[in-house]
């Protein structure tokens, strides 16, 4: 029975989408949301957490699932796709095995969210959501603790593999803002102008001086990106939630940190 670094499973019934949350990362991002909350942000008790001031660093998870436990949990669900996310899924040696099991047993798509510092095993990965923190290497080092040279090299390698890609970046006013977003856009456009780019607003996490961007700032940044890319989406940061999300693990009542598992809100729709 192979163990994994998966500590949390979420599920959106309307989208038939499960999320596997992995623990462990090779970056130490100053604005990482896991500093504030390790559970799915779309669960009812956490809907207000994204806007709250960060008070302390969240505790690390203490219970991890085996592949057989994950399989048993997913067996109860109707699935179109499974998102592998959290911190950094590909650091888990079980990721390729888990992705293959999901393909063979459930016949649904595997979507990998990654920072790109390590080159993932893509044999059973249908789509990669690639997070670019910054193009300016000094800024990338300051934010993550690591150089971005491997990240940018792996970006091109993943693109050349032919797997579907979506690129995401976080807009942080006064830090990773308009100028750096333009550099990110230029890099993406230099590879393929038709790649999908999603611009995300920063929500306060960690001991940082940055504020969250306004909806107008997000729209402005997206309009700049649209001058060079053909498929640009963004979140304003004030969207209504559209679908319910439930926690499959931990189950309701099984964990004092996570006591309820259902909400009639859920996934955000980008503009």
C-alpha positions as CSV (number, residue, x, y, z in Angstrom):
1,X,0.0,0.0,0.0
2,X,1.9,3.1,-1.3
3,X,1.6,6.2,0.8
4,X,1.2,9.7,-0.6
5,X,1.5,13.3,0.5
6,X,-2.2,13.9,-0.2
7,X,-3.9,15.2,3.0
8,X,-7.2,16.6,1.7
9,X,-9.7,15.8,-1.0
10,X,-12.3,18.2,-2.2
11,X,-15.1,17.7,-4.6
12,X,-17.5,19.9,-6.7
13,X,-20.5,17.8,-7.7
14,X,-21.8,20.1,-10.4
15,X,-18.4,20.1,-12.2
16,X,-17.7,16.5,-11.3
17,X,-14.2,17.6,-10.3
18,X,-12.1,16.3,-7.4
19,X,-9.1,18.2,-5.9
20,X,-6.2,16.3,-4.4
21,X,-4.2,18.5,-2.0
22,X,-0.5,17.6,-1.6
23,X,1.8,18.7,1.1
24,X,5.5,19.7,0.5
25,X,7.0,22.4,-1.8
26,X,10.4,23.3,-3.2
27,X,9.6,27.0,-3.0
28,X,9.1,29.2,0.0
29,X,6.7,31.8,-1.5
30,X,6.2,34.8,0.6
31,X,2.6,35.0,-0.4
32,X,1.7,31.3,-0.3
33,X,-1.9,30.9,0.7
34,X,-1.0,27.7,2.7
35,X,0.5,29.9,5.3
36,X,-3.0,31.1,6.0
37,X,-5.1,28.0,5.3
38,X,-4.2,24.5,4.2
39,X,-7.8,23.4,3.4
40,X,-9.9,24.1,0.4
41,X,-10.8,27.8,0.4
42,X,-14.3,27.1,-1.1
43,X,-15.6,25.1,1.9
44,X,-18.3,27.0,3.8
45,X,-16.4,27.7,7.0
46,X,-13.5,29.2,5.0
47,X,-15.4,31.5,2.6
48,X,-14.4,34.6,4.6
49,X,-10.8,33.5,5.2
50,X,-9.4,34.8,1.9
51,X,-10.3,38.4,2.9
52,X,-9.3,38.1,6.5
53,X,-6.0,39.5,7.9
54,X,-3.5,36.6,8.4
55,X,-3.0,36.1,12.2
56,X,-0.6,33.2,12.4
57,X,0.9,30.4,10.3
58,X,-1.5,27.5,9.7
59,X,-0.6,24.1,11.2
60,X,0.8,21.5,8.9
61,X,-1.4,18.4,8.2
62,X,-0.9,15.3,10.3
63,X,-2.7,12.6,8.3
64,X,-1.8,11.5,4.8
65,X,-3.6,9.1,2.5
66,X,-2.4,5.9,0.8
67,X,-3.2,5.4,-2.9
68,X,-5.8,2.7,-2.0
69,X,-7.5,5.2,0.4
70,X,-7.6,7.8,-2.3
71,X,-9.0,5.3,-4.8
72,X,-11.7,4.2,-2.4
73,X,-12.7,7.9,-1.8
74,X,-12.8,8.7,-5.5
75,X,-14.8,5.5,-6.2
76,X,-17.8,7.1,-4.6
77,X,-17.7,10.1,-6.9
78,X,-18.8,10.8,-10.5
79,X,-15.6,12.3,-12.0
80,X,-14.7,14.2,-15.1
81,X,-11.3,15.4,-13.9
82,X,-9.0,15.3,-10.9
83,X,-6.9,18.3,-10.0
84,X,-3.5,17.6,-8.4
85,X,-2.7,20.7,-6.4
86,X,-1.9,21.8,-2.9
87,X,1.7,22.8,-2.5
88,X,3.7,20.9,-5.2
89,X,2.2,17.6,-6.3
90,X,5.2,16.4,-8.4
91,X,7.5,16.2,-5.4
92,X,5.4,13.2,-4.2
93,X,7.0,10.0,-5.7
94,X,3.4,8.6,-5.7
95,X,2.2,11.2,-8.2
96,X,2.9,9.2,-11.4
97,X,1.4,6.1,-9.9
98,X,-1.6,7.9,-8.6
99,X,-2.2,9.7,-12.0
100,X,-2.0,6.3,-13.8
101,X,-4.4,4.7,-11.4
102,X,-6.9,7.5,-11.9
103,X,-6.7,7.2,-15.7
104,X,-7.1,3.4,-15.7
105,X,-9.7,3.1,-13.0
106,X,-11.9,6.2,-13.5
107,X,-11.1,7.2,-17.1
108,X,-11.1,10.9,-16.2
109,X,-8.6,13.7,-16.9
110,X,-5.6,14.5,-14.6
111,X,-4.8,18.2,-14.3
112,X,-1.5,19.1,-12.7
113,X,-0.9,22.4,-11.0
114,X,2.8,23.1,-10.7
115,X,5.4,25.8,-10.2
116,X,7.6,24.2,-12.9
117,X,10.8,23.9,-10.9
118,X,10.9,20.2,-11.4
119,X,10.1,18.5,-14.7
120,X,7.0,16.3,-14.1
121,X,6.2,12.9,-15.4
122,X,3.6,13.7,-18.0
123,X,2.7,10.2,-19.1
124,X,-0.7,10.3,-17.4
125,X,-1.1,14.1,-17.2
126,X,-3.7,15.5,-19.5
127,X,-3.3,19.2,-18.7
128,X,-0.7,21.3,-16.9
129,X,-1.7,24.6,-15.1
130,X,1.7,26.2,-14.9
131,X,2.3,29.0,-12.3
132,X,4.9,31.7,-13.3
133,X,5.8,33.7,-10.2
134,X,8.1,36.2,-12.0
135,X,10.3,36.6,-15.0
136,X,12.9,38.9,-13.4
137,X,15.2,36.4,-11.7
138,X,16.1,38.6,-8.7
139,X,12.4,39.1,-8.0
140,X,11.7,35.4,-8.4
141,X,14.5,34.6,-6.0
142,X,13.1,37.2,-3.5
143,X,9.6,35.8,-3.7
144,X,10.3,32.1,-3.8
145,X,13.9,31.6,-2.6
146,X,14.8,30.0,-6.0
147,X,16.1,31.0,-9.4
148,X,13.6,30.8,-12.2
149,X,16.0,29.5,-14.9
150,X,14.8,25.9,-14.5
151,X,11.2,27.1,-14.4
152,X,11.4,28.8,-17.7
153,X,13.3,25.9,-19.3
154,X,10.8,23.4,-18.0
155,X,8.0,25.6,-19.3
156,X,9.3,25.3,-22.9
157,X,9.9,21.5,-22.4
158,X,6.3,21.0,-21.2
159,X,5.0,23.1,-24.1
160,X,7.0,21.1,-26.6
161,X,5.6,17.8,-25.2
162,X,2.2,18.7,-26.6
163,X,0.3,18.5,-23.3
164,X,-2.4,21.1,-22.9
165,X,-1.2,24.1,-20.9
166,X,-2.8,27.0,-18.9
167,X,-0.5,29.6,-17.4
168,X,-1.3,31.5,-14.2
169,X,0.3,34.4,-12.4
170,X,-0.6,36.4,-9.3
171,X,-0.9,40.2,-9.4
172,X,0.6,41.8,-6.3
173,X,0.4,45.7,-6.3
174,X,3.7,47.3,-5.7
175,X,5.6,44.0,-6.1
176,X,4.6,41.7,-8.9
177,X,2.5,44.3,-10.6
178,X,2.0,45.8,-14.1
179,X,5.7,45.8,-15.2
180,X,6.3,42.3,-14.1
181,X,3.0,41.1,-15.5
182,X,4.1,42.5,-18.9
183,X,7.3,40.6,-18.7
184,X,5.3,37.4,-18.0
185,X,3.1,38.1,-20.9
186,X,6.0,38.7,-23.2
187,X,7.6,35.4,-22.2
188,X,4.3,33.5,-22.9
189,X,3.8,35.3,-26.2
190,X,7.3,34.4,-27.2
191,X,6.4,30.7,-26.9
192,X,2.7,30.8,-28.2
193,X,0.3,33.7,-28.3
194,X,-2.6,31.3,-28.2
195,X,-1.8,29.8,-24.8
196,X,-4.4,30.5,-22.1
197,X,-3.3,32.9,-19.4
198,X,-5.2,33.4,-16.2
199,X,-4.4,36.4,-13.9
200,X,-5.1,35.9,-10.2
201,X,-5.4,38.5,-7.5
202,X,-3.2,38.3,-4.4
203,X,-5.0,37.7,-1.1
204,X,-3.1,38.5,2.0
205,X,-1.1,35.7,3.5
206,X,2.1,35.6,5.6
207,X,3.8,38.5,7.1
208,X,3.9,40.8,4.0
209,X,3.2,44.5,3.5
210,X,1.3,44.0,0.2
211,X,-2.4,44.8,-0.2
212,X,-4.8,42.9,-2.4
213,X,-5.4,44.5,-5.8
214,X,-8.7,46.2,-6.7
215,X,-11.0,44.8,-9.4
216,X,-10.1,47.8,-11.5
217,X,-6.4,47.0,-11.3
218,X,-7.1,43.3,-12.2
219,X,-9.1,44.5,-15.3
220,X,-6.3,46.9,-16.3
221,X,-3.6,44.2,-16.0
222,X,-5.8,41.7,-18.1
223,X,-6.3,44.4,-20.8
224,X,-2.6,44.8,-21.0
225,X,-2.1,41.1,-21.4
226,X,-4.8,40.9,-24.1
227,X,-2.6,43.2,-26.3
228,X,-0.2,40.3,-26.8
229,X,-2.2,37.1,-25.9
230,X,-5.4,35.9,-27.5
231,X,-6.8,33.9,-24.5
232,X,-6.7,35.9,-21.3
233,X,-8.9,35.5,-18.3
234,X,-8.8,37.1,-14.9
235,X,-10.4,37.1,-11.5
236,X,-11.5,40.5,-10.1
237,X,-11.3,39.2,-6.5
238,X,-14.9,40.0,-5.7
239,X,-16.7,37.3,-7.7
240,X,-19.7,35.4,-6.4
241,X,-19.1,31.7,-5.9
242,X,-21.1,29.5,-8.3
243,X,-21.0,25.8,-7.1
244,X,-21.1,23.9,-3.9
245,X,-17.9,22.2,-2.8
246,X,-17.7,19.3,-0.3
247,X,-14.8,17.8,1.7
248,X,-14.4,14.1,0.9
249,X,-11.4,13.8,3.3
250,X,-11.4,14.8,6.1
251,X,-15.1,13.9,6.4
252,X,-17.5,16.1,8.4
253,X,-16.9,15.5,12.1
254,X,-13.8,13.5,11.7
255,X,-11.3,16.3,12.2
256,X,-11.5,19.2,14.7
257,X,-9.9,21.5,12.1
258,X,-12.5,20.7,9.5
259,X,-15.9,20.1,10.9
260,X,-18.3,20.8,8.1
261,X,-18.0,19.7,4.5
262,X,-20.6,21.3,2.4
263,X,-21.4,24.8,1.0
264,X,-23.9,26.0,-1.6
265,X,-21.3,28.3,-3.0
266,X,-18.0,27.2,-4.6
267,X,-15.9,27.6,-7.6
268,X,-15.2,31.1,-9.0
269,X,-15.8,31.9,-12.6
270,X,-13.0,34.1,-14.2
271,X,-13.8,37.0,-16.5
